Amino acid sequence: MRDATADRYVTAVDGYWQAHGYGPSIRDLAECLGVKSPGSVHLTVRKLIESGRLTHEPGCPRTIRVPRRRRR
Protein backbone atom coordinates (compact mmCIF):
# COMPACT_ATOMS: atom_id res chain seq x y z
CA MET A 1 0.00 0.00 0.00
CA ARG A 2 1.27 3.46 -0.83
CA ASP A 3 2.17 5.58 2.17
CA ALA A 4 0.17 8.55 0.87
CA THR A 5 -3.01 6.47 0.84
CA ALA A 6 -2.32 5.04 4.28
CA ASP A 7 -1.61 8.53 5.62
CA ARG A 8 -4.93 9.82 4.22
CA TYR A 9 -6.85 7.05 5.98
CA VAL A 10 -5.02 7.46 9.29
CA THR A 11 -5.52 11.23 9.21
CA ALA A 12 -9.23 10.81 8.39
CA VAL A 13 -9.78 8.33 11.26
CA ASP A 14 -7.93 10.55 13.72
CA GLY A 15 -9.85 13.63 12.59
CA TYR A 16 -13.18 11.82 12.88
CA TRP A 17 -12.36 10.80 16.47
CA GLN A 18 -11.44 14.36 17.35
CA ALA A 19 -14.62 15.76 15.80
CA HIS A 20 -17.11 13.17 17.09
CA GLY A 21 -15.57 11.40 20.07
CA TYR A 22 -16.01 7.95 18.51
CA GLY A 23 -14.68 6.09 15.49
CA PRO A 24 -16.07 6.27 11.98
CA SER A 25 -18.07 3.53 10.32
CA ILE A 26 -16.74 2.27 7.00
CA ARG A 27 -19.37 4.38 5.21
CA ASP A 28 -18.46 7.47 7.24
CA LEU A 29 -14.83 6.97 6.34
CA ALA A 30 -15.69 6.50 2.66
CA GLU A 31 -17.62 9.77 2.73
CA CYS A 32 -14.78 11.63 4.49
CA LEU A 33 -12.29 10.38 1.91
CA GLY A 34 -14.54 10.92 -1.11
CA VAL A 35 -14.46 7.22 -2.01
CA LYS A 36 -17.60 5.75 -3.57
CA SER A 37 -16.99 2.10 -2.71
CA PRO A 38 -17.30 1.08 0.95
CA GLY A 39 -15.78 -2.26 -0.07
CA SER A 40 -12.48 -0.71 -1.11
CA VAL A 41 -12.41 1.33 2.11
CA HIS A 42 -13.03 -1.83 4.13
CA LEU A 43 -10.17 -3.62 2.37
CA THR A 44 -7.77 -0.73 2.97
CA VAL A 45 -8.80 -0.44 6.64
CA ARG A 46 -8.20 -4.20 7.07
CA LYS A 47 -4.70 -3.84 5.61
CA LEU A 48 -3.97 -0.89 7.89
CA ILE A 49 -5.15 -2.88 10.92
CA GLU A 50 -2.94 -5.81 9.91
CA SER A 51 0.06 -3.48 9.55
CA GLY A 52 -0.60 -1.83 12.92
CA ARG A 53 -1.38 1.65 11.56
CA LEU A 54 -4.99 1.34 12.82
CA THR A 55 -6.65 -0.74 15.55
CA HIS A 56 -10.19 -1.85 16.34
CA GLU A 57 -12.11 -4.02 18.77
CA PRO A 58 -13.55 -7.04 16.93
CA GLY A 59 -17.34 -7.24 17.11
CA CYS A 60 -17.72 -3.67 18.38
CA PRO A 61 -18.93 -0.97 15.98
CA ARG A 62 -17.13 2.34 15.53
CA THR A 63 -13.92 1.31 17.27
CA ILE A 64 -11.49 1.99 14.41
CA ARG A 65 -8.78 4.23 15.80
CA VAL A 66 -5.18 5.29 15.47
CA PRO A 67 -3.05 3.54 18.10
CA ARG A 68 -1.24 5.93 20.39
CA ARG A 69 2.49 5.54 20.60
CA ARG A 70 4.13 5.01 23.94
CA ARG A 71 5.99 7.96 25.34
CA ARG A 72 9.42 7.45 26.80
C-alpha positions in Angstrom: 0.0 0.0 0.0 1.3 3.5 -0.8 2.2 5.6 2.2 0.2 8.5 0.9 -3.0 6.5 0.8 -2.3 5.0 4.3 -1.6 8.5 5.6 -4.9 9.8 4.2 -6.8 7.0 6.0 -5.0 7.5 9.3 -5.5 11.2 9.2 -9.2 10.8 8.4 -9.8 8.3 11.3 -7.9 10.5 13.7 -9.8 13.6 12.6 -13.2 11.8 12.9 -12.4 10.8 16.5 -11.4 14.4 17.4 -14.6 15.8 15.8 -17.1 13.2 17.1 -15.6 11.4 20.1 -16.0 8.0 18.5 -14.7 6.1 15.5 -16.1 6.3 12.0 -18.1 3.5 10.3 -16.7 2.3 7.0 -19.4 4.4 5.2 -18.5 7.5 7.2 -14.8 7.0 6.3 -15.7 6.5 2.7 -17.6 9.8 2.7 -14.8 11.6 4.5 -12.3 10.4 1.9 -14.5 10.9 -1.1 -14.5 7.2 -2.0 -17.6 5.8 -3.6 -17.0 2.1 -2.7 -17.3 1.1 1.0 -15.8 -2.3 -0.1 -12.5 -0.7 -1.1 -12.4 1.3 2.1 -13.0 -1.8 4.1 -10.2 -3.6 2.4 -7.8 -0.7 3.0 -8.8 -0.4 6.6 -8.2 -4.2 7.1 -4.7 -3.8 5.6 -4.0 -0.9 7.9 -5.2 -2.9 10.9 -2.9 -5.8 9.9 0.1 -3.5 9.5 -0.6 -1.8 12.9 -1.4 1.6 11.6 -5.0 1.3 12.8 -6.6 -0.7 15.5 -10.2 -1.9 16.3 -12.1 -4.0 18.8 -13.6 -7.0 16.9 -17.3 -7.2 17.1 -17.7 -3.7 18.4 -18.9 -1.0 16.0 -17.1 2.3 15.5 -13.9 1.3 17.3 -11.5 2.0 14.4 -8.8 4.2 15.8 -5.2 5.3 15.5 -3.0 3.5 18.1 -1.2 5.9 20.4 2.5 5.5 20.6 4.1 5.0 23.9 6.0 8.0 25.3 9.4 7.5 26.8 
